[in-house]
C-alpha cells in the first residue's frame, strides 16, 4: 500500500498535530514543516548545576535543525528564513560549558547560531508556543554541563592527496553517514534460487559495491551493518545504525515467490500500521530509552507529550523515506524491470526506526531462474549499487541537511 493512497489520513494527522494542545499549560507542539519568514527577537540564558539553557524568542514556529561538530566542539543551530534583530546578542552564564555564542548568515536568508563548547555534549532542544500574555515562540536549547563520551563513528575515509586537498574551510562540513544493511547472513541464508544461489551472498556483494561507491564520494561515508557472513538480529541492525549516527538506512535484499515467473525490482518503506506498532513499543520502553526523537528525549516525558513527539518524528521520517524510495526506484527502472512501479509499504522490522529515513531494496527475484543468473553477475550487482547511489544523490540534492556538502552545492 502506498502512502499516496492514504494522503487524506496523513493530512488529517497533520492538521490534528498542528492544532494539538497538551495539558493545562497550553503546550503547543507544531510539526517541523511549519516554516515562516521571521526574526530572532531576543536570546535569554541561564544556568543551574546540571544545564545551561538558552531561550531564543521567535516570531513564528520554524523548521530548525541542530547538530554538533568537533575540532573544536560546537553546537550548531540553523534557523531557516530568520533574521537577527539588530543589537541582539547572547550572554554566556557563569560556569557554563558554553564558551561563546556566535551568529552568521547562511544562503543570504538563513540564520546560523554556533555555541562554542568546551567538550562533547548532548544538547536538547524543544520548540514551545508563546507563554500567556506574550507573542514570541521559544526555542529552548539545554546543554548539559557534563561531557559525554565521544561515540565511535563510521570508518573514516583515507586522507586525500595533498595535491587535491579541498580548501581548509571544508573541514567544517560533516559527512552524511549511509547505513548499508545486507540482508540475512550467517545461519539465515535468506531465499535460495533454483540453482542454489543464496540471497545472503548476492546482497552482500551488492552492498559491498554500494559501500565502495559511497566511500568514493566526498560528503558521504558508508556504514556496513554486516561486512561478512554473520547473523545480526533485525532490531540490532537499526541499533547499529543509530549508534553510529546514520542519516539514511538502506537494506538490500532479493525477492522470492513460489511462482518462478515473478520478476523485477521493488522498493519498500514502512507501512502506517508498522509505524503505529513501533510507536507503541517505543512508548512502552521510553523509560529505558536514551534515544532522541527530533532532538528531544522521550525518556522522561509524560505519555501524551512523548506520543506526540514520536508521531511527529515518525511522520516526517516516513515522508522522507518515501521520497528517497521513489528516487531510488526510478533509477532502478533504468537497469531492471520493476515489479511494482510505485514504492510499496510493509511492516519490515529493519524499517521501523522513527528517526532515520529507511528503505528496503528488493534487487530482483532470486526465485526466477533468469534473474537468479543476473543477480550472480558483477555487472548487474554494480548496476543496482549505482542506481541506489544515484537515488541518494537525488534525494540529498532536494533535502540537503545543513552543515553538509550538499547544502553548499
WOPE-V610237 format. One record per pair of residues at least 24 apart in sequence whose C-alpha atoms are under 10 Angstrom apart, sorted by the first residue. I is the first residue (numbers start at 1). J is the second residue. Records with the same first field share a line. If there is no record, write none. Layout:
I->J  J
This chain:
1->268  269  270  271  272  342  343  344  345  346
2->268  269  270  271  272  322  342  343  344  345  346
3->269  270  271  272  318  319  322  342  343  344  345
4->322  342  343
6->272
10->272  315  319
13->311  312  315
14->311  312  315
17->308  309  311  312
18->312
20->308
21->129  305
22->304  305  308
23->304  305
25->131  132
26->128  129  130  131  132
27->127  128  129  130  131  305
28->127  128  129  130  137
29->61  126  127  128  129  305  308  309  312
30->61  62  63  127  128  129  308  309  312
31->61  62  63  127  308  309  311  312  313  315  316
32->61  62  63  64  65  127  294  312  313  316
33->61  62  63  64  316
34->60  61  62  63
35->60  61  62  63  64  79  80  81
36->60  61  62  63  80  81  82
37->61  62  79  80  81  82  83  109  110
38->62  79  80  81  82  83  84  85
39->79  81  82  83  84  85  111
40->79  82  83  84  85  86  88  111  136  137  138
41->83  84  85  86  87  88  89  136  137
42->84  85  86  87  88  89  90  136  138
43->88  89  90  91  138  139  140
44->89  90  91  92  93  140
45->90  91  92  93  140  141  142
46->91  92  93  94  96  142
47->92  93  94  95  96  142  143  144  145
48->93  94  95  96  144  145
49->95  96  144  145  146
50->96  142  143  144  145  146
51->95  96  97  123  141  142  143  144  145  146
52->92  93  94  95  96  97  98  123  141  142  143  144  145
53->92  93  96  98  123  124  125  140  141  142  143  144
54->90  91  92  93  125  138  139  140  141  142  143
55->90  125  126  127  128  137  138  139  140  141  142
56->90  127  136  137  138  139  140  141
57->128  130  135  136  137  138  139  140
58->82  83  84  127  129  130  135  136  137  138  139
59->130  135  136  137  138
60->129  130  135  136  137  138
61->127  128  129  130  136  137  138  139
62->127  137  139
63->127
64->111  112  125  126  127  139  402
65->112  125  294  295  401  402  403
66->112  113  114  123  124  125  141  294  295  401  402  403
67->122  123  174  295  401  402  403
68->114  115  116  117  120  121  122  123  174  403
69->114  116  117  120  172  173  174  403
70->116  117  119  120  150  171  172  174
71->119  171  172
72->116  117  118  119  120  172
73->98  115  116  117  118  119  120  121
74->98  99  100  101  114  115  116  117  118  119  120  121
75->101  113  114  115  116  117  120  121  122  123  141  143
76->101  102  103  112  113  114  115  116  123  402  403
77->103  111  112  113  114  115  125  141  402  403
78->103  104  105  106  110  111  112  113  114  401  402  403
79->105  106  109  110  111  112  113  402
80->105  106  107  109  110  111  112  402
81->105  106  107  108  109  110  111
82->106  108  109  110  111  112
83->108  109  110  111  112
84->110  111  112
90->115
95->145
96->143  144  145
97->121  143  144  145  146  147
98->143  144  145
106->402  407  408
107->407  408
112->402
115->143
117->143  145  147
118->145  147
119->145  146  147  148  149  150
120->144  145  146  147  148  149  150  151
121->145  146  147  148  149  150
122->146  147  148  149  292  295
123->295  296
124->292  294  295  296  297
125->292  294  295  296  297
126->294  295  296  297
127->296
141->295  296
151->243  244  245
152->243  244  245
153->177  221  223  241  243  244  245  246
154->178  179  221  222  223  224  241  243  244  245  246
155->215  221  222  223  224  244
156->215  221  222
157->215  216  217  218  220  221  222
158->215  216
170->219  404  405
172->403  404  405
173->219  402  403  404  405  406  407  408
174->219  220  221  401  402  403  404  405
175->217  218  219  220  221  222  247  403  404  405  406
176->218  219  220  221  222  245  246  247  248  396  400  401  403  404  405  406
177->214  219  220  221  222  223  241  244  245  246  247  248  249
178->210  211  214  215  220  221  222  223  224  241  244  245  246  247  248  249  250  392
179->211  221  222  223  224  225  226  237  238  240  241  242  244  245  246  247  248  249  250  251  356  358
180->204  206  207  208  210  211  222  223  224  225  226  227  237  241  246  248  249  250  251  252
181->207  208  223  224  225  226  227  234  237  238  241  249  250  251  252  253  350  360
182->206  207  208  224  225  226  227  228  229  237  250  251  252  253
183->207  225  226  231  232  234  237  250  251  252  253  254  350  360  361
184->226  229  230  231  232  233  234  252  253
185->226  227  228  229  230  231  232  233
186->228  229  230  231  232
187->229  230  231  232
188->229  230  231  232
189->229  231
190->253  254  255  256
191->253  254  255  256  257  365  366  367
192->254  255  256  366  367  372
193->254  255  256  260  365  366  367  368  369  371  372  373
194->260  366  367  368  369  370  372  373
195->366  367  368  369  372  373
196->366  367  372
197->366  367  372  373  375  376
198->254  366  372  376
199->252  253  254  255  256  365  366  367  372  375
200->228  229  230  231  252  253  254
201->228  229  376
202->252  253  254  363  366  372  375  376  377  378  381
203->251  252  253  254  361  362  363  375  376  381
204->228  229  252  253  381
205->252  375  376  377  378  381  382  385
206->252  253  363  375  376  378  380  381  382  383  384  385  386
207->250  251  252  253  381  382  384  385
208->381  382  385
209->378  381  382  383  384  385  386
210->252  381  382  383  384  385  386  387  388  389
211->385  389
212->385
213->382  385  386  388  389
214->385  386  389  392
217->389
218->405  406
219->404  405  406
220->247  392  393  404  405  406
221->246  247
222->246  248
223->248  249
225->249  250  251
233->350
234->348  349  350  351
235->349  350  351  352  353
236->350
237->349  350  351
238->349  350  351  352  353  356  358
239->350  353
241->353  356
242->291  353  355  356
243->291
245->356
246->355  356  357
247->355  356  357  358  401
248->320  321  324  355  356  357  358  359  392
249->321  350  351  353  356  357  358  359  360
250->321  324  325  350  351  357  358  359  360  361  388  392
251->350  351  358  359  360  361  362
252->359  360  361  362  363  384  385  388
253->360  361  362  363  364  365  366
254->360  361  362  363  364  365  366  367  371  372  375
255->339  361  362  363  364  365  366  367  368
256->362  364  365  366  367  368
257->365  366  367  368
258->367  368
259->367  368
260->365  366  367  368  369  370  371
261->365  367  368  369  370  371
262->339  364  365  366  367  368  371
263->336  337  338  339  340  363  364  365  366  367  368  369  370  371  372
264->332  333  336  337  338  339  340  341  362  363  364  365  366  368  371
265->329  332  333  335  336  337  338  339  340  341  361  362  363  364  365  371  384
266->325  328  329  332  333  336  337  338  339  340  341  342  343  344  360  361  362  363  364  365
267->322  324  325  326  327  328  329  330  332  338  339  340  341  342  343  344  345  359  360  361  362  363
268->321  322  325  326  329  342  343  344  345  346  347  348  351  358  359  360  361  362
269->318  319  320  321  322  323  324  325  326  343  344  345  346  347  348  350  351  352  357  358  359  360  361
270->317  318  321  322  344  345  346  347  348  349  350  351  352  353  354  357  358  359  360
271->318  344  345  346  347  348  351  352
272->314  315  318  345  346  347
273->345  346  347
274->345  346  347  348  349  351  352
275->311  314  315  318  346  347  348  349  351  352  353  354
276->311  314  347  352
277->347  352
278->314  347  349  352  353  354
279->306  307  310  311  314  352  353  354
280->307  310
282->306  307  310  354
283->307  310
291->355
292->354  355
293->354  355  356
294->354  355
295->355
310->354  355
311->354
312->354  355
313->353  354  355  356
314->352  353  354  355  356  357
315->354  355
316->354  355  356  357
317->352  353  354  355  356  357  358
318->351  352  353  354  355  356  357  358  359
319->357
320->356  357  358  359  395  399
321->351  356  357  358  359  360  395
322->357  358  359
323->357  359  391  394  395  398  399
324->357  358  359  388  391  392  393  394  395  396  399
325->357  358  359  360  361  388  391  392  395
326->359  391  395
327->387  388  390  391  392  393  394  395
328->359  361  384  386  387  388  389  390  391  392  393  394  395
329->361  387  388  391
330->387  388  390  391
331->383  384  386  387  388  389  390  391  394
332->361  363  383  384  385  386  387  388  390  391
333->384  387
334->383  384  387
335->380  383  384  386  387
336->363  364  371  380  383  384  387
337->363  364
338->362  363  364
339->363  364  365
361->388
